[in-house]
Amino acid sequence: RNILVKMSHRDKACLAEKLKQIWLQPEDEVLKISLTIIEEYKAKYPEAMRYLEDGLEDSLEFIIFRR
């Protein structure tokens, strides 16, 4: 949620959908798609992408644990 707060309303829905995809990926693809999303949005929303990067390790740990 902190990530989306830092974005324009216009871009929130698109990024929210992409973030959901992180959770649906096979374990070996999670990091790749996460880094792709960060790269795509970091110029326009650096603070939001910093939140994603900072929380990425915890998120990845949860994804691995749930399987």
C-alpha positions in Angstrom: 0.0 0.0 0.0 2.8 2.4 0.7 4.0 1.9 -2.8 0.7 3.0 -4.4 0.3 6.0 -2.1 3.4 7.5 -3.8 1.9 7.3 -7.3 -0.6 9.2 -9.4 -4.1 7.9 -9.4 -3.8 7.2 -13.2 -1.0 4.8 -12.8 -2.1 3.0 -9.6 -4.4 0.4 -11.2 -1.8 -0.7 -13.7 1.0 -1.0 -11.1 -1.3 -2.7 -8.6 -2.0 -5.4 -11.2 1.7 -5.9 -12.0 2.5 -6.1 -8.3 -0.1 -8.9 -7.9 1.7 -10.8 -10.6 4.8 -11.1 -8.4 2.8 -13.3 -6.0 1.6 -15.5 -8.9 4.9 -16.3 -10.5 6.9 -19.5 -10.0 9.6 -19.1 -7.4 12.4 -18.8 -10.0 10.6 -15.9 -11.8 9.7 -13.8 -8.9 12.9 -11.8 -8.6 13.0 -11.3 -12.4 9.5 -9.8 -12.6 10.1 -7.7 -9.5 13.2 -6.1 -11.0 11.4 -5.6 -14.3 8.7 -3.6 -12.5 11.2 -1.6 -10.5 13.1 -0.8 -13.7 10.0 0.3 -15.5 8.7 2.7 -12.9 11.8 3.9 -11.0 12.3 7.0 -13.2 8.8 8.2 -12.7 8.2 7.0 -9.1 11.6 6.6 -7.4 10.2 6.7 -3.9 7.5 4.1 -4.6 10.1 1.8 -6.2 12.4 2.3 -3.2 9.6 1.0 -1.0 9.2 -2.0 -3.3 13.0 -2.6 -3.3 13.2 -2.3 0.5 10.3 -4.7 1.1 11.2 -7.1 -1.7 13.3 -9.5 0.4 10.5 -9.9 3.0 8.0 -10.5 0.2 10.1 -13.0 -1.5 10.6 -14.9 1.8 6.8 -15.1 2.2 6.4 -16.4 -1.3 9.0 -19.1 -0.8 7.5 -20.0 2.6 3.9 -20.4 1.3 5.0 -23.1 -1.2 
